[in-house]
Amino acid sequence: MLESVLIVCHRAETARTLSGRLTPFAPEKTVLAFTEEQARAFCRREEFVLILLFVPRPGGVEVSLARELLGSTSSAVALLCEQGEEEIEAELSPLGGLVLPVSSDEAMFRRGIALCQATYVRMCTMRRENIRLQKKIEDSKIINRAKCILMEYLSMSESQAHKYLERQAMDLRLPKVEVAKNLLSTYDS
């Protein structure tokens, strides 16, 4: 099941047809954008599992929009092309975009959309891991700054400063980074 889908298409009838092709995936929310600016505005407001762009011809504004969205969102981006899909695929596949001909049979279309769904899940997992690692690095920087202060002001060795922070964290039942932040606020002011 797709949580949310953005369909970008200049033709209302084609947009409704594309929406109908997504019925087997039971999207909770389907949003239609009829211009690139509408699509950008929707993407600024919310995240979509899938962004489906209809591309009537190669070199159209939809391709540059797809390139932009692949770089600025975590959404899976799929393009349905009326013509020139090989050219568009050569340009967007290295960025992670999926390109399908409009004439794709339902089995190929479903496999493509399922692949997009799996790609989105994987991207979210990687993003969460990235955030976790960034926090760990930031915490490590704070702890190291606190150790430097202990070494400078209290003439502790690095090992002693480390043990001091660990002991304080244990005694106060706080994470070591919180003890380090408290120490920094005391000595940095």
RADA-V197319 format. One record per pair of residues at least 4 apart in sequence whose C-alpha atoms are under 8 Angstrom apart, sorted by the first residue. I is the first residue (numbers start at 1). J is the second residue. D is the distance in whole Angstrom. If there is no record, write none. Layout:
i	j	d
I	J	D
I	J	D
This chain:
i	j	d
1	25	5
1	26	5
1	27	6
1	28	8
2	25	6
2	26	6
2	27	4
2	28	7
2	49	7
2	50	8
2	117	7
3	27	5
3	28	5
3	29	6
3	48	8
3	49	6
4	27	6
4	28	6
4	29	5
4	30	6
4	31	8
4	47	8
4	48	5
4	49	5
4	50	7
5	27	7
5	29	6
5	30	5
5	31	6
5	48	6
5	49	6
5	50	5
5	51	6
5	52	7
6	30	6
6	31	5
6	32	6
6	33	7
6	39	8
6	48	6
6	50	6
6	51	5
6	52	6
7	15	7
7	18	8
7	19	7
7	30	7
7	31	6
7	32	5
7	33	6
7	51	6
7	52	5
7	53	6
7	54	8
8	15	7
8	32	6
8	33	5
8	34	6
8	35	7
8	36	7
8	39	7
8	51	7
8	52	6
8	53	5
8	54	6
9	14	7
9	15	6
9	32	8
9	33	6
9	34	5
9	35	7
9	53	6
9	54	5
9	55	8
10	15	8
10	33	8
10	34	5
10	35	6
11	15	6
11	34	7
12	16	6
12	34	7
13	17	6
14	18	6
15	19	6
15	32	7
16	20	6
17	21	6
18	22	7
19	23	7
19	30	7
22	26	7
22	27	7
23	27	7
33	38	5
33	39	5
34	38	7
34	39	8
35	39	6
36	40	6
36	61	8
36	62	7
36	65	7
37	41	6
38	42	6
39	43	6
40	44	6
41	45	6
42	46	6
43	47	6
43	48	7
43	73	8
47	73	7
47	74	8
47	75	7
48	75	6
48	76	8
49	74	8
49	75	5
49	76	6
49	117	7
49	120	6
50	75	5
50	76	5
50	77	6
50	78	7
50	116	7
50	117	7
50	120	8
51	75	7
51	76	6
51	77	5
51	78	6
52	77	6
52	78	5
52	79	6
52	80	7
53	62	7
53	66	7
53	77	8
53	78	6
53	79	5
53	80	6
54	62	7
54	79	6
54	80	5
54	81	6
55	60	7
55	62	6
55	63	7
55	79	7
55	80	6
55	81	5
55	82	6
56	60	8
56	81	6
56	82	5
56	83	7
57	81	7
57	82	6
57	83	6
57	84	7
58	63	8
58	83	7
58	84	6
58	85	7
58	87	7
58	88	6
59	63	6
59	64	8
59	88	8
60	64	7
61	65	6
62	66	6
63	67	6
63	88	7
64	68	6
65	69	6
66	70	6
66	77	7
66	79	8
66	92	8
66	97	8
67	71	6
67	92	7
67	95	7
68	72	6
69	73	6
69	75	8
69	77	8
70	74	7
70	75	7
70	76	8
70	77	7
70	95	7
70	96	7
70	97	7
71	95	8
74	120	7
74	123	6
74	124	7
75	120	6
76	96	8
76	97	7
76	116	5
76	117	7
76	119	6
76	120	5
77	96	8
77	97	5
77	98	6
77	116	7
78	97	6
78	98	5
78	99	6
78	100	7
78	113	8
78	116	7
79	97	7
79	98	6
79	99	5
79	100	6
80	99	6
80	100	5
80	101	5
80	102	5
81	85	6
81	99	7
81	100	6
81	101	5
81	102	5
82	101	6
82	102	5
82	103	8
83	101	7
84	88	6
85	89	6
85	99	7
85	100	7
85	101	6
86	90	6
87	91	7
88	92	6
88	99	7
89	93	5
89	97	8
89	98	7
89	99	6
90	94	7
91	95	8
92	96	7
92	97	5
92	98	7
92	99	8
93	97	5
93	98	6
93	99	7
98	112	7
98	116	8
100	104	7
100	109	7
100	112	8
104	108	6
104	109	6
105	109	6
106	110	6
107	111	6
108	112	6
109	113	6
110	114	6
111	115	6
112	116	6
113	117	6
114	118	6
115	119	6
116	120	6
117	121	6
118	122	6
119	123	6
120	124	6
121	125	6
122	126	6
123	127	6
124	128	6
125	129	6
126	130	6
127	131	6
128	132	6
129	133	6
130	134	6
131	135	6
132	136	6
133	137	6
134	138	6
135	139	6
136	140	6
137	141	6
138	142	6
139	143	6
139	177	6
140	144	6
140	177	8
141	145	6
142	146	6
142	177	7
142	180	6
142	181	7
143	147	6
143	176	7
143	177	6
143	180	5
143	181	8
144	148	6
145	149	6
145	180	8
145	184	8
146	150	6
146	180	5
146	181	7
146	183	6
146	184	6
147	151	6
147	158	7
147	161	5
147	162	7
147	165	8
147	180	8
148	152	6
148	158	8
148	161	8
149	153	6
149	154	8
149	184	8
149	187	7
150	154	5
150	155	7
150	156	6
150	161	6
151	155	5
151	156	4
151	157	6
151	158	7
151	161	7
152	156	7
156	160	6
156	161	6
157	161	6
158	162	6
159	163	6
160	164	6
161	165	6
162	166	6
163	167	6
164	168	6
165	169	6
165	176	6
165	179	7
165	180	7
166	170	6
166	176	6
167	171	6
168	172	6
168	173	8
168	176	8
168	179	7
169	173	6
169	174	5
169	175	6
169	176	5
169	178	8
169	179	6
170	174	7
174	178	6
174	179	7
175	179	7
176	180	6
177	181	6
178	182	6
179	183	6
180	184	6
181	185	6
182	186	6
183	187	6
184	188	5
185	189	6
